[in-house]
Amino acid sequence: GQLLRRALKDSIEMYGNDHLNTLMTVNNLAVYLDNIGEKPEALKLYRWARDGRMKQLGPTHPYTLDSIYNLASFLLSDNQLAEAKAAFIEARNGCVECFGWNHHGTLDCIERMVDILKAEGNLTEAVEVCKDLLARSTEIHPKDHPQNLKTSVTLASLLAECGRMSEAEEAHLNSIEIHEKAFGFNDPNTQELTYGLVEYYTQNDKIHEAEKLLREKIYQCEQRYGTTATVVLGYVEDLAICLWNSGQLEESESLFCRVLLSRRRALGVEHEDTLRSMSNLAVLLERSDRIEEALKLYQQVQAGTSKVFGLVHPKTLESTLALGVCLAEAGRSNEAEAVMQGLYSELEAQGFSPDHEWVLLCSDKLGELAKLRDDLPRAEEMFRHGFQARITQKDCEDAELANSAYNLAVCLAQQGQDAEAEACFRKAVEAYTRAFGPEDPYTLDAIFNLAVALEDQDERVEAEKLYKAAADGRARAFGDVLQTFGKLNKHS
């Protein structure tokens, strides 16, 4: 930096501000300052270089075009889209006049135009420009050239964002095929594209297509690399998840076991990939109500992550959370509470925010466990933490807020704090209604318990209306046999 500034000062004294040697130094100093984050001065120098070269060399000289491109790139990175767009158009037109449409400089400008159009939200035009870029690039480069590979991926993404799903799917498959031919089936970029298409299928309820694609890739990779290759096991694990989500539990478990066994043999029981496979199988077993089997795996994962990553690593904290939840589900409340309290304290010590997902899960579970042993003040403390954190979150899911409000309300009501319980029950009714509708069982249960809280405060008129609303809703939803709740379920 100091050398460039000294060179610039000497060049100005010797040649003047607009001499080509001075302008070259100005451009180099601008690039340097841009790279180290001194943006305002870099912008001034980019403009100086552009204006000076325009005056000395004309608008289509390669040096001028280089300065225009540098300025446009800076403006784009600084989100000054309108001026960046005008500058890239100017650079593109100059490159066309100087070099032709298929020169790499022209194509670079077109590629940046795609970025700007996308940033502007003009996706339709971005798609057309991207298609033009791919066509021109394919004319001068082999199909597997990095420029073509990158553009094909961008096109698939843009088509998906536009909602043109059939075209996006075709473009995505084409991009995968090109990458496979260029780099092989086990190339990280090829795998990333394949996983991306699987995710697209899954998110759009195309489970059959996701399953078909994964089985095809597993077969192709097994033929090339063997049944225990890393790329094969990755796809097998993704297929297991896909099958689990579609309810094909038996084959899903079989595939999870296959991956775990292979990784244990090849990598050892404490390798990160092995521990992840163990955790995936544990989740499947837990959700299949095979709690004891899941618990053994969770214990192994927690011990393994503690040894490999240390006690305060995020992976260890996550595995500890899963272990604590599973212990609670297994009815081992004392062990679960000890694990969850230790984790809760560690998360606080590590500076996790009160509304962090793990902190909230810990406080919810600790509240449930305290309530089980009739420690209502402790349960209230934990449930209150969860409720207060969620009610201030901008993006909190209504169902989570409703559950949190309801848990706190029940705990307050059971301690005779009916006024505050009433307010929390009202919040639960509102949130459950938004999440599930006015006649969902969760909503109706919250309405009933709100009525109980009102009755306990002698607010009998509103309480009676709410009792009737809850009973009528249950009758419509489940039939007359379940019309009456009965006060035996008070604040349950």
Residue pairs with C-beta under 8 A, 6 or more apart in sequence:
1 29
1 32
1 33
1 36
4 25
4 28
4 29
4 32
5 29
7 25
8 22
8 25
8 26
8 29
11 19
11 21
11 22
11 25
12 22
15 21
15 22
16 22
17 48
17 52
18 52
18 55
18 56
19 56
20 53
20 56
20 57
20 63
22 52
23 48
23 49
23 52
23 53
23 56
23 63
23 67
24 63
26 45
26 48
26 49
26 52
27 45
27 46
27 49
27 66
27 67
27 70
29 45
30 42
30 43
30 45
30 46
30 48
30 49
30 70
31 42
31 70
33 39
33 41
33 42
33 45
34 42
34 46
34 74
39 74
39 78
42 74
43 71
43 74
43 78
46 67
46 70
46 71
46 74
47 71
49 67
49 70
49 71
50 64
50 67
50 68
50 70
50 71
53 61
53 63
53 64
53 67
54 64
54 67
57 63
57 64
58 64
59 90
59 94
60 94
60 97
60 98
61 98
62 98
64 94
65 91
65 94
65 95
65 98
65 105
68 87
68 90
68 91
68 94
69 87
69 88
69 91
69 105
69 108
69 109
71 87
72 84
72 87
72 88
72 90
72 91
72 109
72 112
73 84
73 112
75 81
75 83
75 84
75 87
76 84
76 88
76 112
76 115
76 116
76 119
79 119
81 116
81 119
81 120
84 112
84 116
85 113
85 116
85 120
88 109
88 112
88 113
88 116
89 109
89 113
91 105
91 109
92 106
92 109
92 110
92 113
95 103
95 105
95 106
95 109
96 106
99 105
99 106
100 106
101 136
102 136
102 139
102 140
106 136
107 133
107 136
107 137
107 147
110 129
110 132
110 133
110 136
111 133
111 151
113 129
114 126
114 129
114 130
114 133
114 154
114 158
117 123
117 125
117 126
117 129
118 126
118 158
118 161
123 158
123 161
123 162
124 162
126 158
127 155
127 158
127 159
127 162
127 164
130 151
130 154
130 155
130 158
131 155
133 151
134 148
134 151
134 152
134 155
137 145
137 147
137 148
137 151
138 148
141 147
141 148
142 148
143 178
143 181
144 178
144 179
144 181
144 182
148 178
149 175
149 178
149 179
149 182
149 189
152 171
152 174
152 175
152 178
153 175
153 193
155 171
155 175
156 168
156 171
156 172
156 174
156 175
157 168
159 165
159 167
159 168
159 171
160 168
160 172
160 200
162 168
165 204
168 200
169 197
169 200
172 193
172 196
172 197
172 200
173 197
175 193
176 190
176 193
176 194
176 197
179 187
179 189
179 190
179 193
180 187
180 190
183 189
183 190
184 190
184 224
185 217
185 220
185 221
185 224
185 225
185 231
186 221
186 224
186 225
186 229
186 230
186 231
191 231
191 234
194 213
194 217
194 235
195 238
197 213
198 210
198 213
198 214
198 238
198 242
200 206
201 207
201 209
201 210
201 213
202 210
202 242
202 245
207 242
207 245
207 246
210 242
211 239
211 242
211 243
211 246
214 235
214 238
214 239
214 242
215 239
217 235
218 232
218 235
218 236
218 239
221 229
221 231
221 232
221 235
222 229
222 232
225 231
225 232
226 232
227 262
228 262
228 265
228 266
233 259
233 262
233 263
236 255
236 258
236 259
237 255
237 256
237 259
237 277
237 280
239 255
240 251
240 252
240 253
240 255
240 256
240 259
240 280
240 284
241 252
241 280
243 249
243 251
243 252
243 255
244 252
244 284
249 284
249 288
252 284
253 281
253 284
253 285
253 288
256 277
256 280
256 281
256 284
257 281
259 277
259 280
260 274
260 277
260 278
260 281
263 271
263 273
263 274
263 277
264 274
267 273
267 274
268 274
269 300
269 304
270 304
270 307
270 308
271 308
272 308
272 315
274 304
275 301
275 304
275 305
275 308
275 315
275 319
278 297
278 300
278 301
278 304
279 297
279 298
279 301
279 319
279 322
281 297
282 294
282 297
282 298
282 301
282 322
282 326
283 294
283 322
285 291
285 293
285 294
285 297
286 294
286 298
286 326
286 329
291 326
291 329
291 330
292 330
294 326
295 323
295 326
295 327
295 330
298 319
298 322
298 323
298 326
299 323
301 319
301 322
301 323
302 316
302 319
302 320
302 322
302 323
304 319
305 313
305 315
305 316
305 318
305 319
306 316
306 319
309 315
309 316
310 316
311 346
312 346
312 350
317 343
317 346
317 347
317 350
317 358
318 358
320 339
320 342
320 343
321 340
321 343
321 358
321 361
321 362
323 339
324 336
324 339
324 340
324 343
324 362
324 365
325 336
325 361
325 365
327 333
327 335
327 336
327 339
328 336
328 340
328 365
328 368
328 369
330 336
333 369
333 372
333 373
336 365
336 369
337 366
337 369
337 370
340 362
340 365
340 366
340 369
341 366
343 358
343 362
344 359
344 362
344 363
344 366
347 356
347 358
347 359
347 362
348 359
352 358
352 359
353 359
354 385
354 388
354 389
355 389
355 390
355 392
355 393
359 389
360 386
360 389
360 390
363 382
363 383
363 385
363 386
363 389
364 382
364 383
364 386
364 403
364 404
364 407
366 378
366 382
367 378
367 379
367 380
367 381
367 382
367 383
367 386
367 407
367 411
368 379
368 407
370 376
370 378
370 379
370 382
371 379
371 411
376 411
376 414
376 415
377 415
379 411
380 408
380 411
380 412
380 415
383 404
383 407
383 408
383 411
384 408
386 404
386 407
386 408
387 401
387 404
387 405
387 407
387 408
387 424
390 396
390 400
390 401
390 404
391 401
391 404
391 405
391 427
397 435
398 431
398 432
398 434
398 435
399 431
399 432
399 435
399 436
401 427
401 431
402 427
402 428
402 430
402 431
402 432
402 435
402 442
402 446
403 428
405 424
405 425
405 427
405 428
405 431
406 424
406 425
406 428
406 432
406 442
406 446
406 449
408 424
409 421
409 422
409 424
409 425
409 427
409 428
409 446
409 449
409 453
410 421
410 449
410 491
410 492
412 418
412 420
412 421
412 424
413 421
413 425
413 449
413 452
413 453
413 456
413 491
414 491
418 453
418 456
418 457
419 457
421 453
422 450
422 453
422 454
422 457
425 446
425 449
425 450
425 453
426 450
428 446
428 450
429 443
429 446
429 447
429 450
432 440
432 442
432 443
432 446
433 443
435 442
436 442
436 443
437 443
438 473
439 473
439 476
439 477
441 474
441 477
443 473
444 470
444 473
444 474
444 477
445 470
447 466
447 469
447 470
447 473
448 466
448 467
448 470
448 485
448 489
449 490
449 491
449 492
450 466
451 462
451 463
451 464
451 466
451 467
451 470
452 463
452 487
452 490
452 491
454 460
454 462
454 463
454 466
455 463
467 485
470 485
471 483
471 484
471 485
472 483
474 482
474 483
474 485
475 482
475 483
